[in-house]
């Protein structure tokens, strides 16, 4: 009797590693101390990824568990999109409390998948093996309904996932606008890593679709058995790297009359102020007061300056300050404050007596990279290019 080849064991090793990685993340999430991290949603995501990853190992140990794992995979795939949506909602919620409950419609996919899984689980083991191994359909209505259900659900999963991705990206965009309306430094609150993660998932999904089309229309090109484990390991690593410490960025911003990152976050900016009674003359007076206070007290030098702080300084409600910035001054709080900071940095850049990092920190930025980004946005040049041009007498 020969020992199994390494190539035969590799898929099981990677599947075990992927499942162990996800389960370890579940333990870290559930034992974490931070009350701000949305632990329940993260635990659900990691637990679902662990379930998807462990399937090859379970089947290798107990072949009769094939039907069980086939049904669980279907349920897990349909659970991932709403779990991820719930996690994003929790991160982008308006205040520090729990977000309002999600619509029951989000359970429709997992419930349908579970119903079809029951059909699979109640099939004879031999029938499931025949279907998965040879693609042949055993006799009987039961088997036909189970196979048809799987076919429809697999196609439907692609549509459902695409809808969730669109809603998540739309919400993240609204969340970013909300951050720029309230904070002058947003590094720790930004969720750019989530957008990168979603883009990676889209690329993987497109690659799988291309492989399936090639396999069915051009030539045999089966997906390597380790592919699924590698994808799950990558997703788990990306989610763990930032998700285990990411807190809701708007949680500390205080109450607001409208939630720009709410359930229907794809509304246009002016809709926030549709019911406002602020007239142009009053708005102009508030704008002048903002400019005067910023010039006199140099509030922009405070790295932690936020919309509520500015509103308190000008003695105007925060929602009116935000409206004036957006509509009268045609800017966001983030861009307005950073423009003030860049203007304050220009004499120091021209003098050339301090490093760029020192200047950036002195005028209120938290890092060199954010200063460079803001500087180029305001002046159209890097600090070095701007100083060289001014030294040469170019306006």
N, C-alpha and C positions, 0 to 999 in steps of 0.2 A: 504494500500500500504506500503510495507516494504522498509526500507532504504537499499541501496546496502551493501553487506558484505564487510568487510575490505579486504578480499582476492580478491574480485572482483575489488576493487579500487586500490589495490597495483600496478598492471601493469601500470595503467594510471598515478599514482603518480610518479612512477619511470621513465616512458616515458617522462612526463613533466619535471622532474628534469634533465634528460639527455639532452633533447632539450634545456632547459634553460641554462645549464652549457655550452653547445657548443655555443649557441648564445652569451652568456656573453664573451666567448673567442673571438668570431668574433669582438665584439665591442672593446675589449681591443687591439686586433691586429690592427684594422683600425684606432684607435685613438692613437696608440703608436708613440713615437717620434724617436725611433732609426731607422736610415736609413739603418743599416746593416742587421737587421732581415728581412728575405724574407717574408714580410707581405702578399703579394697577394696569395702566395701558401698556407700559413697558414690559411688565411681567407677562401679560397676555401675548405680546408680540414675540418675546423670546421663547415662551412656552410653545407657541404655535410653530416657530422655526425648529425647535427641538423635536417636536412631533414629526414634522416633515423629514427631518434629517435621519431619525432613528429607524425609519421604515426598512431599509435594506438589511439592517442588523437583525431586526425582529424576524423578518422573513427567513434569513439565513439560519437563525437558531431554531425557529419553529415554522416550517413551511406552511402549516395549516393556518398560520396567522396572516396569510396573503390577503384574504378577503377583508379582514379587520383593518389592515393598514391601507388597503386600496380605498376603503370608505373614509378613513380618517384623513388621508391625503386630500380627498375631494373637499371635506369639511374645512380642513386647514387652509386650503387655497382660498376658499370663499370667506374665511374669517380674517385673513390678513388685511384686505383693503379697509373694511370698517374699523379694525383695530388701529391701523395706521392713521385713519382719519380722526378717530377719537384721540389719539396721541397728539396729533397736530392741533386739534381744537383745544386740548388742555394746555399746550404750550403757548397758544396765541389768544387765550381767553383774556377778558377785560380786567378782571380783578384777581385777588389772591384766593378766592373761594373756588369750590368745584364748579365747573361749567354746567349749564343747564343740560338736562338729560337729552340724549340723542333720540331721534325719531325711531319708532319701532320698525320702520322700513329698512333700516340698516341690518336688521336680523333676517330679512327675507332671503337673502342669498345663502347664509349658513343654514337656515332651516330647510330650504329646498335641497341643499347638498346633503344634509343629514337624512332627509327623507329618502333620497336615492341611495345613501349609504346603507340604510336599513334593507333596501331591496338587495343590495350586494351581499350584506351579512347573512341574509336568509337564503341565499343560493347555496347549493352543495359546493363543497370545497373543490371538487373535481371540475365543476362547471366554471368556477372563477379561474382556475389554473388554465383550463382550455382556452378561455376567452383571452387572457393576458399573454399566454405563451404562443398560441397559434393564430389568434384573431378570428377563430371560427365561432359561430354562434350556436350554442346548444339548443336543442328543441325545447319548446315551451314558451308560454306568454311571459312568465316570470323573468326568464333570462333576457327576452327581447326588450321588456320594459326597462330592465336595469341597464342594458347596453345603450338603449336609446337615451335614457336619462343622462348617462355619463357623457354621451356625445353632445347633447344639447347644453349641458352644464359647462363642459370644457369650452365650447364656443362662446357661451354666455359670459364666462369668467373673463375673457379678453375684453368684451364690451364693458362689463361692470368695472374692471380694473382701470380701463381708459377713462371712464367717467370719474372715478375716485381720484385719479392722478390729476385730471383737469381741475377738480374742485380743490384739491390740496394746493396746487400751484397758484390758483386764484386767491386762496386764503392767505398763503405766504406773501403774495404780492401786497394784499391789503394790510397785512401785519407789518410789513416793512414801511408802508406809508404811515401807519399809525406810530411806529417808532420814531420816524423822522418828524412827526408832528409834536412829539413830546420830549425827546431826548437829544442832547447835543453830542453825546458820545454813545454809540450803539454797539460797540464791538462784542461785548459779552451777551447782548440780547439778540444779535443777528442770528438767523437760522439758515445762513447760506449753505451750511453743511447738509441740511435736509434737501435743498434743491439739487446739490451735487449727487446725493444718494439717489434721488428720484431719477435724475438723468442717467445714472449708472444702471438702474433697474430697467429703464426704457431701452438702453443700448443692448442689455442682455436679452430682453424680451424680443427685440427686433432680430437679434442674431439667432435666437431659437426659431422664430418664424421663418427666417431665411433657410435655416437648416432643414426644417420640416418640408418647406416647398421644394427645395432641391432634392430631398430624399424621395418625395412622392412624384415629382415631375421629370427629374433629370436622371439621377443615378442614386444607388443606395449610399446613404451617408448617415449612419446612425450616430446619435449623440453619445459621447463617451459616458460610461456609468458613473464616473467621478464628477461629472459636470454639475449635477444637482448639489452635491456636498460642497463643492467649491463655491458655488453661488451662495448657499446658505451661510458658509463661513465668512464670506465677504460681507454679506448683509449684516450679520451679527456683529462683525468687527466694526463696521461703519456706525452702526446704531449704538454700540457700546462706547466707542471712543468719545462721543459727545453726549449721547443721550443720558448716560448715567450721572451727568453733572449739569445738564441743561435745565434751567428753570424758566417759568413763564416770564417773558420779557416785559409784559405790560402789567404784571401783578402788582408792582410797587408804584404804579403811576397814579393811583388814586381813581376815584369814580369819575365818570364822564357821562354826559347826557346821551351820547350815542356810541355804539360799539362798532368801530371801523373794521374790526376783525371778527364780526359776528357770523351767524349761520349763513347769511347771504352776504358775504363779504365782497361781492363783485359790483357793488353799487358805485356810481361815479362820485367824485369828490364833492361837487356842489350839493349833493343830496343831504349831506350832513347838516347843512345850514339852511335847508329849505324853509324851516319854521322860525328862523331867527328874525327878530325885529330890529336888528342893527341897521341903521340907515347910513348912507355914505358919509354924511358930515360927522356923525359920531365915530365911525370907523377911522376917518382921517385924524380925529383928535387922539384916538387910542394909538394909531400908528406913530404920530408925532411924540407921544409920551414914551412909547417903546424905544424909539430912536434916541430920545433925550436921556432916558435912564441908562441905556446901554453905553452911551458916550460918557456920561458922568461917572457911573459906578463901575464901568468895565466888567460887567457881569460875565462876559464871555470868557474871562480868564479863569473862571471856576470850571474845572474839568467835569464836575458833577451837575452843572447847570441843567435844569429841566424846565418844562413848561410851567408846572405849578410854582417853581421858584421865581420865574420871570413874572408870572401873573401876580404873585404876591408883591413883587417889587414895584410894579406899575399900578397896583391896587385895582385890578380889573379881573373879572372871572376868567379862568383858564380857557373856557370854550370860546369866549369873545376874542381873547388874544390869538388863539389858533385860527379863528375865522379871519381876523385882520391880517395875519401873516399870509394866509392862503389866498385871500381874495383881494385885499388892498395892496399888500406888498408883493403879491404874486410869488411867494416862496413858502418853504416849509420851515418849521422851527429849527430843524437840523441844519438846513442850508443857510439860513439867516445867521445863526450863531457862528457857524464855521466860516462864513464870509467875514464876519467881524474879527474872528481870530486870525484869518489870513491877512487882513488889512493891518492888524496889530503886529504881525510878524515881519512885514515888509521892511521897515527901518532896520530891524535886526539882521535880516538877510542881506540887505545892502551894505551894512557895516562889516559883516563877515567876521565878527569877533568871537562868535560862539558856533558850536556845531549845530547842525540842523535839528538833531534830537533835542538838544538843550532848548533851542528856540521853540520847538514844537511843544514841549512840556510847559514852558513858561507862558505860552498863549492859550493853554487849555486842552491841547490834544493829549491823548493817552499813549500814542505810539508814533513812531517815525513814518510808518506806512500810511496811516490815516492822514497824517499831515501832508504827505506827498500827494495823495489822491485829491484832497481838498484844494491844495495849492494849484494843482494843474487844472482842476475844475474851475477855479476862480480866475486864474491868470492865463490859462492856456499854455503854460510853460512849467518846467521843473524849477525849483529854487535856483539851481546853478545857471540854467538858461536865462532866467529872469534877471539875476544879478549881473551876468555877463552883458546882457543887452543894456541894462541901465548904466553900467560902467562905461559902455561904448557910446552912451548918449542917445540910445534908441529909446523913444517914448513907449 
